[in-house]
Amino acid sequence: MKKLIIFLMILIFTGCDFEVKGETRVTIGGHEVVIKTEGSTTSNTNINLGNNSSSSVKVGNIEVKIKNKKLSVNGKNYGELKQNDSILIEGQTVKINNKVVSPTIE
């Protein structure tokens, strides 16, 4: 029982990521992030929960950061996220709530 509780705590505090045939899902900064890659990638997922204002996930060569509610993918800024916004990354395409977004100029 103690091992089960420890396992569940690890899942909760690491963002609960999982991969299904080229698709990785993780919750960071209160936002569901789905990263779709060609084919099946190796389990190269790295999650950094940071503090309340900064979280990131790296899957293969795709790095997603949420810092102070602002989204960046591979160093490109995509603006401020609202509560419960979902993020989908397919190749070079970034979608927020299923709408394609372009990088912002800062």
Protein Blocks (a to p, Z undefined) as FASTA:
>chain_A
ZZmmmmmmmmmmnopaadeehiacddeehiacddddehjdddfbccdekimkbccddehj
accddeehiaceehiaebjadehiacddehjbcceehiacddddZZ
